[in-house]
């Protein structure tokens, strides 16, 4: 099990800060689609455009952030990104209270938070690798993954209930405050962090922007995992706004039912993240990645058959339980493998490149699926995503390879 090994006070503070923001995000699960549908009365094309454009432009803005983060102390970057997200999200309830909330503002906030998310993940991944011994990376990643799923179990039902009582923007306010508390938690980590050394010119170079992608595409393990990850995440996330339109609009689900149907199955994510380390220890990381990665692709097609009422809720819970259990096993092993196959001096750029590519894929597929839904209907578009997901296991790596040494990685990129 992953939860008993001591990783130290500083990792504890980092974990606590992450937990606060994760619970805030869980409480605000699906807030923007809900606001778009229930407050601004947007259709499926606008809801999909909100998710797509926010991620796409945010990814473009984040392109220079990877090398910028790489050569700076990670804790100040993480705190700055938390404070940026706090301010951006806080503007939504403020505008709503003044009667000035618009689709354009939601779009701008989505862009800012998407770019800040990418920079934060890059900094936190590099910082975690510096804090944790290699043999404990899977333990740490398992804990972060289990926290994510626990937050989703607790947050969305409470968020749905809060929306019913206080209105649709209260969850955005809670999410904003969680980022402020996260920044304070990261500050409490304390200690000194040396400024990363940089060779060559002090200014940002074009090669710095491409370093992360060059490393990913040159590594025989990371390359197939990269393509599998961005396609699977893109297709799953492309269906999310369409599900919101289908369930909250056409099928008449209440917000609390929507939140509950997606929250309860996340117990499977908690179980999966707890099983990741013992499964990897017994069968090896490669076999776990291959098996869990393949299994997580078979579930989403079932969402195309959802019906109104209790049968629909039961079907969603069953499908999501299978999906998130497999994701709970797969994600921490993937995160560990990614750090093991990346030298410390290019972790931030690699994670930035990975996140930017994932956001761009999600944005592209979400926009495309929004247009498809406008022509064929949300249910048909969700079914199409499910069918394509069945082919994604073909992208997983077939052979196991040990991580290359830092010297080998450097040679391959020169």
C-alpha positions in Angstrom: 0.0 0.0 0.0 1.1 3.6 -0.6 0.0 5.4 2.5 2.4 4.3 5.3 5.9 5.4 4.3 7.1 8.7 5.7 8.3 11.1 3.1 9.3 14.1 5.3 7.8 17.4 6.5 8.4 19.3 3.3 6.6 16.7 1.2 3.8 16.7 3.8 3.3 20.4 3.3 3.4 20.0 -0.5 0.8 17.2 -0.3 -1.4 19.3 2.1 -1.3 22.3 -0.3 -2.2 20.0 -3.2 -5.0 18.5 -1.2 -6.6 21.9 -0.5 -6.6 22.9 -4.1 -7.7 19.5 -5.2 -10.7 19.6 -2.8 -11.5 23.1 -4.1 -11.4 21.9 -7.7 -13.6 18.9 -6.8 -16.1 21.2 -5.2 -16.1 23.3 -8.4 -16.2 20.3 -10.7 -17.9 21.2 -14.0 -18.6 24.8 -12.7 -18.0 26.6 -16.0 -20.2 24.3 -18.1 -22.9 24.5 -15.4 -22.7 28.3 -15.4 -22.7 28.4 -19.2 -25.8 26.2 -19.4 -27.8 27.4 -16.4 -26.9 31.1 -16.2 -25.8 32.1 -19.7 -28.1 29.6 -21.4 -25.4 28.5 -23.9 -25.9 25.6 -26.3 -23.6 22.6 -26.9 -21.4 24.5 -29.4 -20.7 27.4 -27.0 -20.1 25.1 -24.1 -17.7 23.0 -26.2 -16.0 26.2 -27.4 -15.6 27.4 -23.9 -13.6 24.3 -23.0 -11.8 24.2 -26.3 -10.7 27.8 -26.6 -9.7 28.1 -23.0 -7.4 25.1 -23.3 -6.1 26.0 -26.7 -5.1 29.6 -26.0 -3.9 28.7 -22.6 -1.6 26.1 -24.1 -0.2 28.7 -26.6 0.4 31.1 -23.8 2.1 28.4 -21.8 4.6 27.5 -24.5 7.4 29.8 -23.2 6.5 29.0 -19.6 8.3 25.6 -19.6 11.8 26.9 -20.1 11.0 29.9 -18.0 10.0 27.6 -15.1 13.0 25.3 -15.7 15.5 28.0 -14.8 13.7 29.5 -11.8 13.2 28.3 -8.2 10.1 26.2 -8.3 8.3 27.2 -5.0 7.9 30.9 -6.0 6.6 29.8 -9.4 4.0 27.5 -7.8 2.9 30.2 -5.4 2.6 32.8 -8.2 0.5 30.4 -10.3 -1.8 29.7 -7.4 -2.3 33.4 -6.8 -3.0 34.0 -10.5 -5.7 31.3 -10.5 -7.1 32.7 -7.3 -7.5 36.2 -8.8 -8.9 34.9 -12.1 -11.5 32.7 -10.5 -12.5 35.3 -8.0 -13.5 37.6 -10.8 -16.4 35.3 -11.8 -18.5 35.5 -8.6 -17.6 39.3 -8.4 -19.0 39.8 -12.0 -22.0 37.7 -11.3 -22.8 39.7 -8.1 -22.7 42.9 -10.2 -24.8 41.4 -13.0 -21.9 41.7 -15.5 -20.9 38.1 -16.0 -20.5 37.2 -19.7 -19.4 34.3 -21.9 -16.3 36.4 -22.9 -15.2 36.6 -19.2 -15.7 32.9 -18.7 -13.5 32.4 -21.7 -10.8 34.7 -20.5 -10.7 33.1 -17.1 -10.5 29.7 -18.7 -7.5 30.8 -20.7 -5.6 32.3 -17.7 -6.3 29.3 -15.5 -5.3 26.8 -18.2 -1.9 28.5 -18.7 -1.3 28.8 -15.0 -2.2 25.1 -14.5 0.4 24.1 -17.0 3.1 26.2 -15.4 2.2 24.9 -11.9 2.3 21.3 -12.9 5.7 21.7 -14.5 7.1 23.4 -11.4 5.5 21.0 -9.0 6.7 17.9 -10.9 10.3 19.2 -11.0 10.1 20.2 -7.3 8.7 16.8 -6.3 11.5 14.9 -8.1 14.0 17.1 -6.2 12.4 16.4 -2.8 11.7 12.6 -3.1 14.3 9.8 -3.6 13.7 7.8 -6.8 12.5 4.7 -4.9 9.7 6.8 -3.3 8.4 8.5 -6.4 5.6 6.0 -7.0 4.6 6.3 -3.3 4.4 10.1 -3.6 2.6 10.0 -6.9 0.2 7.4 -5.5 -0.7 9.7 -2.6 -1.3 12.7 -4.9 -3.4 10.5 -7.2 -5.5 9.2 -4.3 -6.0 12.7 -3.0 -7.3 13.7 -6.4 -9.9 11.0 -6.5 -10.9 11.5 -2.8 -11.5 15.2 -3.6 -13.7 14.2 -6.6 -15.7 11.8 -4.4 -16.4 14.5 -1.8 -16.4 17.7 -3.9 -19.0 17.4 -6.7 -21.9 16.2 -4.6 -21.3 19.0 -2.1 -20.8 21.4 -5.0 -24.0 20.3 -6.6 -25.9 20.8 -3.4 -24.3 24.2 -2.9 -25.4 25.2 -6.4 -28.9 24.2 -5.6 -29.0 26.3 -2.4 -26.7 29.3 -3.1 -26.5 29.5 -6.9 -24.1 28.4 -9.6 -21.1 30.5 -8.9 -20.5 29.6 -5.2 -18.3 26.7 -6.2 -16.1 29.0 -8.3 -15.6 31.1 -5.2 -14.6 28.1 -3.1 -12.2 26.9 -5.8 -10.6 30.4 -5.9 -10.1 30.4 -2.1 -8.5 26.9 -2.3 -5.8 28.3 -4.5 -5.0 31.0 -2.0 -4.8 28.4 0.7 -2.6 26.3 -1.5 -0.2 29.2 -2.0 0.0 29.6 1.8 0.7 25.9 2.2 3.5 26.0 -0.3 5.0 29.0 1.4 5.0 27.0 4.7 7.3 24.3 3.2 10.2 26.6 4.0 13.8 25.7 3.5 16.1 26.9 0.8 16.0 26.2 -2.9 19.1 26.8 -5.0 18.5 28.7 -8.3 18.9 26.3 -11.2 22.1 26.8 -13.1 21.9 27.6 -16.7 24.6 27.2 -19.3 24.8 29.3 -22.4 22.8 32.5 -23.2 20.7 33.8 -20.3 17.8 34.7 -22.6 15.1 32.4 -23.8 16.1 30.5 -26.9 14.0 28.7 -29.5 15.7 25.5 -28.6 14.5 25.8 -25.0 10.9 25.9 -26.2 11.4 22.6 -28.1 13.6 20.7 -25.6 10.7 19.0 -23.8 9.2 17.7 -27.1 12.5 16.6 -28.4 13.1 14.6 -25.2 9.7 13.0 -25.3 9.9 12.0 -28.9 13.4 10.6 -28.6 12.6 8.3 -25.7 11.2 4.9 -26.8 9.0 4.6 -23.7 7.8 8.1 -23.3 6.9 8.6 -27.0 4.1 5.9 -27.2 2.8 6.8 -23.7 2.7 10.5 -24.8 0.6 9.8 -27.8 -1.7 7.4 -26.0 -2.2 9.8 -23.1 -3.0 12.9 -25.2 -5.5 10.9 -27.4 -7.2 9.2 -24.5 -7.5 12.3 -22.4 -8.6 14.3 -25.4 -11.4 12.0 -26.3 -12.6 11.6 -22.7 -12.5 15.4 -22.1 -14.2 16.2 -25.4 -17.2 14.3 -24.2 -17.5 16.1 -20.8 -19.3 19.3 -22.0 -21.5 17.2 -24.3 -22.5 15.1 -21.3 -23.3 18.2 -19.3 -25.6 19.4 -22.1 -27.2 15.9 -22.5 -27.7 15.2 -18.8 -28.6 18.7 -17.5 -30.6 19.8 -20.6 -32.2 17.0 -22.6 -32.4 14.3 -19.9 -33.4 16.7 -17.1 -30.9 15.7 -14.5 -30.6 18.1 -11.5 -27.2 19.5 -10.7 -26.8 17.4 -7.6 -27.6 14.3 -9.6 -25.0 15.2 -12.2 -22.4 15.7 -9.5 -23.3 12.6 -7.6 -23.3 10.4 -10.7 -19.7 11.4 -11.4 -18.5 11.6 -7.8 -19.5 8.2 -6.3 -17.4 6.2 -8.9 -14.3 8.1 -8.0 -14.0 5.7 -5.0 -12.6 3.5 -7.7 -9.9 6.0 -8.4 -8.9 6.0 -4.8 -8.8 2.2 -4.8 -6.8 2.2 -8.0 -4.2 4.7 -6.8 -3.7 2.6 -3.7 -3.2 -0.5 -5.7 -0.7 1.1 -8.2 2.4 0.6 -6.1 1.8 -3.0 -5.0 0.7 -4.0 -8.6 3.9 -2.3 -10.0 6.0 -4.1 -7.4 4.5 -7.5 -8.3 4.1 -7.3 -12.1 6.4 -4.4 -13.1 5.5 -0.9 -14.3 5.4 -1.8 -17.9 2.8 -4.5 -17.5 0.6 -2.3 -15.3 0.8 0.5 -17.8 -0.2 -1.8 -20.6 -3.0 -3.5 -18.8 -4.6 -0.5 -17.0 -4.0 1.6 -20.1 -5.9 -0.8 -22.3 -8.7 -1.4 -19.8 -9.4 2.3 -19.3 -10.3 2.6 -23.0 -13.3 0.2 -23.0 -15.6 2.0 -20.6 -16.6 5.4 -22.1 -18.7 4.0 -25.0 -21.3 3.0 -22.4 -22.1 6.7 -21.7 -23.8 6.9 -25.1 -26.6 4.7 -23.8 -27.6 6.8 -20.7 -31.3 7.2 -20.1 -33.3 9.5 -17.9 -33.9 8.7 -14.2 -32.5 6.1 -12.0 -31.4 3.7 -14.8 -29.3 6.5 -16.3 -27.7 7.3 -13.0 -26.8 3.6 -12.4 -25.3 3.3 -15.9 -23.2 6.4 -15.4 -21.9 5.2 -12.0 -21.1 1.8 -13.4 -19.2 3.1 -16.5 -17.4 5.8 -14.5 -16.4 3.3 -11.8 -14.6 1.1 -14.3 -13.0 4.0 -16.0 -11.7 5.8 -13.0 -10.4 2.6 -11.3 -8.2 1.9 -14.3 -7.1 5.6 -14.4 -6.3 5.4 -10.7 -3.9 2.6 -11.4 -2.5 4.0 -14.6 -1.9 7.7 -13.7 0.6 7.4 -10.8 2.6 4.8 -12.7 2.7 7.0 -15.8 3.7 10.0 -13.7 6.5 8.0 -12.1 7.7 6.6 -15.4 7.8 10.1 -16.9 10.0 11.4 -14.0 12.3 8.3 -14.1 12.9 8.8 -17.8 13.6 12.5 -17.6 16.9 14.1 -16.3 16.4 16.7 -13.5 17.6 19.6 -15.7 14.7 19.2 -18.2 11.8 18.0 -16.0 9.9 21.3 -16.2 10.3 21.6 -19.9 9.2 18.0 -20.5 6.2 18.3 -18.2 5.2 21.6 -19.8 5.5 20.1 -23.3 3.4 17.1 -22.2 0.7 19.4 -20.6 0.7 21.8 -23.6 0.2 19.0 -26.0 -2.5 17.4 -23.9 -4.3 20.8 -23.6 -4.0 21.4 -27.3 -5.4 17.9 -28.1 -8.3 18.3 -25.7 -9.0 21.7 -27.2 -9.0 20.5 -30.7 -11.1 17.4 -30.0 -13.5 19.3 -27.8 -14.0 21.9 -30.6 -14.5 19.1 -33.2 -16.8 17.2 -31.0 -18.9 20.3 -30.3 -19.4 20.8 -34.0 -20.2 17.1 -34.4 -22.7 17.3 -31.6 -24.3 20.3 -33.3 -24.9 18.3 -36.4 -25.6 14.8 -35.0 -26.6 15.4 -31.4 -24.6 15.0 -28.1 -25.4 11.3 -27.8 -24.0 10.4 -31.2 -20.9 12.5 -30.6 -20.3 10.7 -27.3 -20.7 7.3 -29.0 -18.1 8.3 -31.7 -15.6 9.2 -29.0 -16.2 5.9 -27.3 -15.6 3.9 -30.5 -12.3 5.7 -31.2 -11.1 5.1 -27.7 -11.3 1.4 -28.3 -8.4 1.7 -30.7 -6.1 3.7 -28.3 -4.4 0.6 -26.6 -2.6 0.2 -29.9 -0.5 3.3 -29.0 0.8 1.8 -25.7 4.5 0.7 -25.6 4.8 -3.0 -26.3 8.3 -3.6 -24.9 9.8 -2.7 -21.5 12.9 -0.5 -21.5 14.9 0.8 -18.5 15.3 4.6 -18.1 18.3 6.0 -19.9 21.0 7.6 -17.9 21.4 11.4 -17.9 24.4 11.1 -20.1 22.6 9.0 -22.6 19.7 11.5 -22.6 22.1 14.4 -23.2 23.8 12.6 -26.1 20.4 11.8 -27.8 19.5 15.5 -27.7 22.7 16.9 -29.1 
